Amino acid sequence: MNPVVGLDVAKGESQVQAFLDQSKPYGKSFSMKHIKEELDHFLEFLKEMEEVTGQMPMVILESTGHYHSPVIQYLEEQGILYILLNPIISYQAKKSGLRKVKTDAIDAYQLCVLYYKEDFESHKIRGIRLLDLRNLSRQQEIVTNMYVEAKLQFHTILDQLPEYRKVFGDLFSNVSLLMLKEYPTSEAVIKAGESKLAESVMEFCPSRSGQWAWGKAKKIMDSASRNPFQKNVYESHVINLRMYIELLFHYQGHLSELEDRIVALANELEEYKIIQSIPGIGEKIAATIISEIGEIDRFNHPKKLVAFAGVDPSVHSSGKFTATINRITKRGSSRLRHSLYLAVLCGIRSSRNKKLKAFYDKKKSEGKPAKVSIVACMNKLLHWIYALLSRKETFLDLA
């Protein structure tokens, strides 16, 4: 017998359907909440099936964002093998039916049917450090997007002080934001005077010279005197300005903490140093690539890694027609794709990665557009990564 249990995962609960073997459903479909008590009952149900069939059933479920995480974590803790399906695969299977019927029970049933039609590999359990690294890398991406959004909103508010952008080299540096928080209007700047402004600059940035502080104070005074909004400033603008300054400091602190933790975690992994040996790949990109790929033995061929990243070409053929212009599938990890794209750009600029630059130039000389050549380089880079991680060797730039 080849038993399987299908789980249609939703928010906080799953619908369960079991099969003893192909075309042999076991019992009725039932609902299970993602709480310890009901997950323990589910484990007892799996053991019951093991007694009936002589082997522990495989569990098959769709990847559903974060909803499936509690179930996956519980299965891994109990050592239960499972198959985590790309929703695109299960969706295509559901579309093959003639009847338009969709319920959670039917979806769980269809997952079991799909299990017997296809040859799926069980999901390989990742190490705790790699999972931590992936979670932190993804959180860093989320916080970075929030930080960028806050900076954009900050720029709109700063239109009340248009000349201030030219005062400091980095508008979002500590001293720049602290000066804005202390003197949020042109009126406040003029009232304080150049001497007081210089004292504040030295207080907020003690590492710089007094001459530099006086220079910045003069620039702040000049920007305030040229500002058309000197007195008639809405109080709401001042409140919003100070609020966004606090938000920017908040995000900067979180990003700094996340970056330190990511680098510390990544340095414990041998794969991190191997990936960093490739010219053009720095700390952040290496950490993201490793966290998204996980253990390289999850892939038994470099083409599977390419497909996981979603940079494999789509194929369209019908009768005597075969398409010659095909886009990449984009059905894998978008974070991995983005990191590979950045790694290629860093590698081919200034010929930092001579081998990759030579490959890029070769594709360009063949008449390929720039984006097509970059995708080809991403594909090539993945093959190198697969070889290096499989052999546990570092990159040698022989070109």
N, C-alpha and C positions, 0 to 999 in steps of 0.2 A: 504493500500500500504506500501511497504518497500523499499524506495528509497536508492540508493547508488551511489557514485561517485568514480570511479577508477582513480588513478593518477600513471602514469608511470614516475617516477622521473629520470631526467638526470642532467648533469651539467648546472645549470643556467636556466633550463626550465623543464616543465612537460607536458605530453600528457594527456588530460582529456577525460573521457568517462562516461556518466551518464546512469543509469537505473531507471525507475519509479518503477518497480517491476521485479520479475523473468521473463526473456525472453522478457522484454519490454524496449529496448534501448530508450533513450530520446535524440533526436537531433543527430547531427554529432559530431564526435571526433574533438577536437581542441587543439591547443598548447597554453601554458601559460608560460610566462617568470616570473622568481622569482624577480619581482620588484613590488613596492607598487601599482602602477597604475593597473597592470594586476592582482595582487592578490585581489585588491578591486573589479575588474570586476568579478573575480571568486566568491567572496562573494555574489555579486548581483545574479550570476547564481544560487548559492545555495538557496538564498531566493526565487528566481523564482520557483525553484523546490518545495520549501516548500509550496508555494501558490497552486501549482498544486496537490500535494499529501496530504497536510495537516500536514506534519511533515518534520523537517529538515533532509536532507539525511546524512547518514553516509559516511565518506570519508575513503577509503581504499588505502594504498600505501605500497611499500616495504621499508625496511630499506636499505639505500644506502650510508652508511658511513656518510660523512658530507653534501652530496648533498641535503638530505631531510630536513636539519636543518631549513632553512628559512621558508619552508612551514609549518613545525610542529610548529615553534614559532608563526607564523601568526594565525594558526588554534587555538592554545591555547589562544592567546590574544583575539580572537573573541568568545571563548567558544564553538567551533565546535568539536563534538566528532569524533574521528578517530581511525582506526585500523592500527597499524604498524606491517606489516608482516615480519617474518623471510624469507629472500630470498630463503632458501631451500624449504619452503612450496610452494611458488609460482612457483619455478622452477620445482618441481615434478608435479604440476598441468599442467604446459605448456607441459611437456613431454608426458602427457597422450593422446594428440592429435595425429592423424595419419599423418597429413600434416606437412611438415617442413616449416613453415612460421613464420617469426618473424619481426614485426615492432613495433614501439612505440604505435601506435593506437591499434594493436591487443593485446599487453601486457596490456594496460589499460582496454580493453574489457574483457580479461581473468580474471583480478582482480575482476571485477564486477561479473562474472560468479562464481568465486571461493567463493565470499561472500555468495551467496545463497546456495552453497553446504555444507559449513562448518559453525559451530557455534563458531564464534570468539567473544572475549570480547573486548570492546573498551579500548583504551589505557588510563590509569589513569594518569592525569597530575601531574607531580612531583612539589614539592616546589622549589622555586628559590634557597634557600640555598643548597638543595641537588644537584641541577643541577650545581651550582657553585662549590661545593665540588667535584663532579664527573669530571668536566672540569679541575679543578686544579690538581686532582690526576692523570688524564691521561696525562696532560702536564708535570707533574713531572716525569712520566715514560718515556716520550719522551726525556726530557732533560737529565735524568739519562743515557739513552742509548747513547746519543750523548757524554756525559761526559766519559763514559766507552770507547767509540771508540777513543776519544781524548787521553785518558790515554794509550791505546794500541799503538797508533801512537807515543806518547811521548817516550815510552819504546824503540821503534826501533831507534829513534834519539839518545837516551841516550847511545846507544852502543858505541858511541865515548868517553864516560866517564864511562866505565863499573864498576869501583870501587866506584863510587859516591852513588850507591844504598845502600851501607852499612853504610853511614855516619849518616843519620837520621833515627829514628824509623819509621816515616811516610814520605815517599818520596814526597808526595803531600801536605805536610804542608806548611804554609805560609813562614816560615823561609827557608825551603829547596828550594822551588821554587824561592824565592827572591835571595838567594845566587847563584843559577844557572843562573838566569837572569843577575846578576851583574858580575859573573865570569864564562862565558859559556865555556871556554877552559882551559886545563891544563896549557897552557902558561900564561894565565891571572891569574890563581891561584898562580903559582910559582912567577910571577912578583910582585904580591901584598904582599906576605909574610905572615907569621903566625900572626903577630901582627895586620896587617890591616884586615885580615880575622876574627880575634876574635872581633875586633871593629864592623865589619859589622854584625856578628852574634848577638852581644848584641843590636845593633840598630834595627835589624829585629825581635828580640825576647827579649824585655826588661824584661819580667817576669821571665826569668831564670837567674841563678847566673853567675858571671864572670868565675868561674871555669868550669862550663858546656860549656860556650862559647869557652874558650881556648881549651877544650877537642875536641869540634867539629872542631875548626880551625885546630888542629893537624891532625885529621882524613881526612879533606879535602886536606891538604898538602900531606899526605901519599898517598891518592887515586890518586892525580895528578902526583906524582913522579913515581907511578907504571903504569901509563897510557902509552901505546905504541904510542898513537896519541898526541904528545906534541906540535909539531910545524906544521906538515903538515895536518892542519884541513881545510876542505872546508868551504868557507864563507857561502855557502848555508846551511850547517848544523847549523851554529850559528844563521842564520836568522830563520830557521825552529824551532830551539829550543826555541828562544824567542817568536816566534809566538804562539807555542803551550802552552807556559807558560801563555801568555795572555789569550788564549782560556780556559785553565784550571781554572784560576781565574774567568773568565767570567761565566763559568758553575757553579762553586762553589757558586758564589754570587746569581745566579738565583735559584739554588736548595735550598739555605738557605732561600731566600725570599718566595719561594713556600711552603716550609715546615712550616714556621711561619704562613703563611696565611691559610694553610690547617688545622693546629692545632687550630688556632683561630676560624675558621668556624665550625670545628667539635665540639668544646667545647660548641657551642650554641645549639647542638642537644642532646636531651635526649638519643637517640639511641646509640650515640657514647660512652657514659659512661656505658651503658648496655653491649655493645659488649666488651669493655675493661675489664669488670669484669670477663671475661673468661680467666683463666690462659693460658699464651702463646700468647695472642693477645696484642700487644703494640699499640702505637699511629698510626704509619703508616699503619699497617695492618688493624686496626679498621676503619680508615678513608676510606681506599679503599673498604672494605667490605660494609660499610654503603652507600658510594657513588654509588656503583654498584647495590646494592639491591634496594635502594630507600625506599619508604613507604612499609611497610610489608603487608599492606592491599591490595596490588596489587596481592597477592597470597592468595587464599582461602584454600590452603592445602600445607603442607611442601613438598610433592612430586613435586609440581609445582615449588617451589624454587629450589629443587634439579635439576629439568630439566632445569631451567633457568641457573644454574651454569654449566650444561653439565656434571655432574658426575653420571647421571643415566645410568645403563647398557643397551647396545643395545641388542635386541632380534632377534634371527634368528631361524625360525622354518619352516619346509616344510614337509608335509606328516607325516611320523612317526619319522622324524629326528628333534631333538631339540638340538641346539648347547649348549655346557656346558661351553665353554670358550668365553666369550663375553667382548669386550672392552667397555669403557664408550663412550657415544655419542659425547662428546666434541662439542656440538652444542649450547652452551650457552656463557656466558661471560668468555673469557680467563683470563681477569684480576682478576675476582672473583675466578676462579679456582686456579690461581697462589697464591693469598693471602691466600686461604684456605689451600693450600699445605704448605706454610710457617708457618701458624698458627699451623698446626698439628705437623710439625717438631719441632717447639719451645715447644709445649705442651708435647710431649712424651720424649724429651730429659731431662735428670735429673729428670724425673717424675714431671715436673712443674705442669702439669694437670693430677692429679692422676686418675680421671675417664677415661680420654681419653687414658692414658697409660695402664690402666687395659683392656680397650676394644681392644687396639692394641695388647697386649700380648695374649689376648684370640684368636684373629684372627690368630696370628702367631702359637699358639699351635694347631690350627685346621689344620695346614699345608699350610696356605695361604702364598704366597710370600710377601716380604716386601712392594712392590709397591701396590699390591692388598689390603693389610692391611691398607696402608696409605689412599687409595681411600675410603675404608670403613669408616675410621676415618673422612674423609672430609664429607662424607654423614651424619655421626652421628653429626658432628659439625653443619652442616646446620639445622638439626632437632632441635638442642638445640637453635640455633640462632632464628629460627622461633618461638619457644615456648617463649623464653625470650622477644623478641620484641613484640609479640602478647599480652603477659600478662604484659609487661612493668616491668619485674622483673630482678634482677641481679643474676648472677651465684653463686651458693653455692657449693663449692668443699667439698662434704661430705665424699669422699673416704679417 
